[in-house]
Amino acid sequence: MEYSKIISVTGLGGLFELLSSKADGAIVRSLEDKSTRFVSSRVHNFSHLESIEIFTVRENVNLADVFLAMQKDAAPLPDEKDNAAVKKYFEAVYPDMDFERVYTSDMKKMVKWLGILTANNIEIKAPQPEEEETAEPETKPEAEAVEEAAPPKAAPKKTAAKKEETGKDEKEAKPAAKKKAAPKKTEAPKEEAAPKKKAAPKKKTKE
């Protein structure tokens, strides 16, 4: 039996286990006589024990915190019919309780309820605070991963630019090689013209 399913019903003494909820009420089981019944929400109000808070001189505390303090204390539970004994018990066990706003009837209910929970071996659990920041650590690494991945995407553009520049250099280098080869063609005719000058002695023999 889970502590989160235990409720109190106005107009009915004791505690109940919530079995199922309906639009006009709920089916509950008594923790004392184990009887099952339908309780109309038009006549009664339901309160989960885990949602009940107790006034203190500081901030309000959950009812489970008071129950746990009562369990840790070695003093036996007082007689719930003795108002003075009940108040003295809580002054010793939970001195931070605001005794001006917490009535003796409320303290008597806490004594009775703890006795019922103990008899049914129900483990009392204080509600845990909601974790609102569980999603932020997950989104931060993803954002950083996107930022780190962005520069490599730009890298191919730089390499393409280098390829275009190297292509231009190759094109410019090819015409330069042709210009260097052009003087070789002009040097060949100069060597062939040199033997024609040796025909001059023939003119001297005619005189």
C-alpha positions as CSV (number, residue, x, y, z in Angstrom):
1,M,0.0,0.0,0.0
2,E,1.5,3.3,-1.1
3,Y,1.5,6.4,1.0
4,S,0.6,8.5,-2.0
5,K,-2.8,6.8,-2.2
6,I,-3.9,7.4,1.4
7,I,-6.6,10.1,1.8
8,S,-8.7,11.6,4.5
9,V,-12.5,12.2,3.9
10,T,-14.4,15.0,5.6
11,G,-17.2,13.7,7.8
12,L,-15.6,10.2,8.1
13,G,-13.1,9.3,10.7
14,G,-9.8,7.5,10.0
15,L,-7.9,7.1,6.8
16,F,-8.8,5.5,3.5
17,E,-7.0,4.0,0.5
18,L,-8.1,5.6,-2.8
19,L,-9.0,2.7,-5.1
20,S,-10.5,4.6,-8.1
21,S,-11.8,8.0,-8.9
22,K,-15.1,8.8,-10.7
23,A,-16.7,12.0,-11.9
24,D,-19.0,12.2,-9.0
25,G,-16.8,10.6,-6.3
26,A,-14.4,7.8,-5.5
27,I,-14.2,4.2,-4.3
28,V,-12.2,4.0,-1.1
29,R,-11.2,1.3,1.4
30,S,-11.0,2.0,5.1
31,L,-7.6,1.2,6.7
32,E,-9.3,0.3,10.0
33,D,-12.1,-2.1,9.1
34,K,-11.0,-2.8,5.4
35,S,-14.5,-2.1,4.2
36,T,-14.9,-0.7,0.6
37,R,-17.5,2.0,-0.2
38,F,-18.4,4.7,-2.7
39,V,-18.0,8.3,-1.4
40,S,-19.8,11.1,-3.2
41,S,-17.8,14.2,-3.9
42,R,-21.0,16.2,-3.6
43,V,-21.1,15.5,0.1
44,H,-17.5,14.9,1.1
45,N,-14.1,16.4,0.3
46,F,-10.9,14.3,-0.2
47,S,-7.4,15.2,0.9
48,H,-4.3,13.3,0.1
49,L,-2.0,13.1,3.1
50,E,1.0,13.9,1.0
51,S,-0.6,17.3,0.0
52,I,-1.4,18.4,3.6
53,E,0.9,21.1,5.1
54,I,1.4,22.1,8.8
55,F,1.9,25.7,10.0
56,T,5.2,26.4,11.7
57,V,6.9,29.5,13.1
58,R,8.9,29.5,9.8
59,E,7.8,28.1,6.5
60,N,5.0,25.5,6.2
61,V,6.1,21.9,6.3
62,N,4.6,18.8,4.8
63,L,2.6,16.5,7.1
64,A,5.0,13.7,6.3
65,D,7.9,15.7,7.9
66,V,5.9,15.8,11.1
67,F,5.1,12.1,10.9
68,L,8.8,11.3,10.4
69,A,9.8,13.4,13.4
70,M,7.2,11.6,15.5
71,Q,8.6,8.2,14.4
72,K,12.2,9.2,15.2
73,D,11.2,10.3,18.7
74,A,11.5,7.7,21.4
75,A,8.5,9.0,23.4
76,P,5.3,6.9,23.0
77,L,2.3,8.5,21.3
78,P,0.0,10.3,23.8
79,D,-3.6,9.5,24.4
80,E,-5.5,11.3,21.7
81,K,-8.3,12.1,24.0
82,D,-6.0,14.0,26.4
83,N,-5.7,17.5,25.0
84,A,-3.0,18.6,27.4
85,A,-0.9,15.5,26.8
86,V,-1.2,15.8,23.1
87,K,-0.1,19.5,23.1
88,K,2.8,18.7,25.4
89,Y,3.9,15.8,23.2
90,F,4.1,18.0,20.1
91,E,5.9,20.8,22.0
92,A,8.7,18.3,22.7
93,V,8.7,16.4,19.4
94,Y,8.1,19.3,17.0
95,P,8.7,22.6,18.8
96,D,8.7,24.7,15.6
97,M,5.0,24.0,15.1
98,D,2.8,27.2,15.2
99,F,0.6,26.2,18.2
100,E,-1.5,29.3,17.7
101,R,-2.7,28.2,14.3
102,V,-2.5,24.5,14.7
103,Y,-5.5,23.5,16.8
104,T,-5.5,20.7,19.4
105,S,-8.1,18.8,17.2
106,D,-5.5,18.8,14.4
107,M,-2.8,17.5,16.6
108,K,-5.1,14.7,17.8
109,K,-5.8,13.7,14.2
110,M,-2.0,13.5,13.5
111,V,-1.6,11.2,16.5
112,K,-4.5,8.9,15.4
113,W,-3.4,8.9,11.7
114,L,0.2,7.9,12.6
115,G,-1.2,5.0,14.6
116,I,-3.2,3.8,11.7
117,L,-0.3,4.2,9.2
118,T,2.0,2.2,11.6
119,A,-0.6,-0.5,12.1
120,N,-0.8,-1.0,8.3
121,N,3.0,-0.9,7.7
122,I,2.7,2.0,5.4
123,E,6.1,3.7,4.7
124,I,5.8,7.5,5.0
125,K,7.5,9.4,2.2
126,A,8.0,13.1,2.0
127,P,7.3,14.5,-1.4
128,Q,10.4,15.3,-3.5
129,P,10.8,18.7,-5.1
130,E,10.3,18.9,-8.8
131,E,13.4,19.1,-10.9
132,E,12.9,21.9,-13.3
133,E,16.5,22.2,-14.6
134,T,16.9,18.5,-15.9
135,A,16.5,19.6,-19.5
136,E,19.0,22.5,-19.5
137,P,22.2,20.4,-19.1
138,E,21.0,18.3,-22.1
139,T,20.3,21.3,-24.4
140,K,23.6,23.0,-23.6
141,P,25.9,20.3,-25.0
142,E,23.7,20.1,-28.1
143,A,24.1,23.8,-28.7
144,E,27.8,23.6,-28.2
145,A,28.0,20.7,-30.5
146,V,26.2,22.7,-33.2
147,E,28.6,25.6,-32.7
148,E,31.6,23.4,-32.9
149,A,30.3,21.6,-36.0
150,A,29.7,24.9,-37.8
151,P,33.3,25.8,-38.7
152,P,34.0,22.5,-40.5
153,K,31.1,23.2,-42.8
154,A,32.8,26.4,-44.0
155,A,36.1,24.6,-44.6
156,P,35.1,23.0,-47.9
157,K,34.4,26.5,-49.3
158,K,38.0,27.6,-48.4
159,T,39.4,24.5,-50.1
160,A,37.3,25.2,-53.2
161,A,38.7,28.7,-53.3
162,K,42.2,27.3,-53.1
163,K,41.4,25.0,-56.0
164,E,40.2,27.9,-58.1
165,E,43.3,29.8,-57.2
166,T,45.6,26.9,-58.0
167,G,43.7,26.4,-61.3
168,K,44.4,30.0,-62.2
169,D,48.0,29.6,-61.4
170,E,48.3,26.6,-63.6
171,K,46.6,28.5,-66.5
172,E,48.9,31.4,-66.0
173,A,51.9,29.1,-65.8
174,K,51.2,27.5,-69.2
175,P,51.4,30.6,-71.3
176,A,54.7,31.5,-69.6
177,A,56.1,28.2,-70.7
178,K,55.1,28.9,-74.3
179,K,56.8,32.3,-74.3
180,K,60.0,30.7,-73.1
181,A,59.9,28.2,-75.9
182,A,59.4,30.9,-78.6
183,P,63.1,32.1,-78.6
184,K,64.3,28.6,-79.5
185,K,62.5,28.8,-82.9
186,T,64.1,32.2,-83.7
187,E,67.7,30.9,-83.0
188,A,67.5,28.2,-85.6
189,P,67.3,30.5,-88.7
190,K,70.4,32.5,-87.5
191,E,72.6,29.4,-87.6
192,E,71.5,28.5,-91.2
193,A,72.3,32.1,-92.5
194,A,76.0,31.9,-91.5
195,P,77.2,29.6,-94.4
196,K,75.8,32.0,-97.1
197,K,78.5,34.6,-96.3
198,K,81.4,32.2,-97.4
199,A,80.6,32.8,-101.2
200,A,82.6,36.0,-101.4
201,P,85.9,34.6,-102.8
202,K,84.3,33.5,-106.1
203,K,84.0,37.2,-107.2
204,K,87.8,37.8,-106.8
205,T,88.8,35.1,-109.3
206,K,87.0,36.9,-112.2
207,E,89.4,39.9,-112.0
